[in-house]
Amino acid sequence: MSLKGVELQIAIPKTFDAGKMADQAQQQNHVNQMHANDALKKELERQQKIVNTSEEMDAINDEDENGSQYEGDSQKRKIQEAKAQKEKQPNNHPFKGNFVDFSG
């Protein structure tokens, strides 16, 4: 396939433009990946700094209470009553089971 002079005048500048656009697209992908990595690092740091949830702390407290031999009988009784009350209360989810969609 041979190209004439007029065709080369049009084809060569477009080749450079296509190369520039491909390079810019590749750089943009690289920048987007760097931003995603930075956001992930910040989120991990934030999660490391937040306080543990109360459920996890309750589990730790339960282990401590079971292992402690110096508590009085009245304290043990109060703790057992509190546990019994927590078990009796139903766990209500904020939205599960409250609405049924019949629209199909």
LINPEKA-V426646 format. One record per residue. PSI is psi in degrees with one decimal (999 if undefined). Layout:
PSI
PSI
This chain:
121.3
142.4
141.9
168.2
-39.2
-39.3
-37.8
-34.1
-29.4
-39.9
-41.4
-48.6
-35.0
-31.2
-43.6
-41.6
-41.3
-39.0
-42.7
-42.9
-39.0
-41.2
-42.5
-40.0
-40.7
-42.8
-38.4
-41.2
-40.5
-43.4
-42.5
-41.0
-39.5
-41.6
-39.3
-40.5
-42.1
-42.7
-39.3
-42.2
-43.6
-40.2
-41.2
-41.9
-40.5
-41.2
-31.6
-27.2
-15.7
158.5
146.0
151.4
161.0
-29.0
-42.2
-39.2
-35.2
-39.8
-40.7
-43.1
-38.1
-41.0
-41.3
-39.9
-38.2
-32.9
-14.6
130.1
-3.1
6.3
150.5
164.6
-36.7
-38.0
-41.3
-39.8
-43.0
-41.9
-43.3
-38.6
-40.7
-40.7
-40.9
-39.6
-38.6
-39.0
-31.0
-32.0
128.8
146.8
110.5
123.0
144.1
-30.1
-16.7
130.5
5.0
-13.9
134.1
126.0
110.8
3.6
-20.9
999
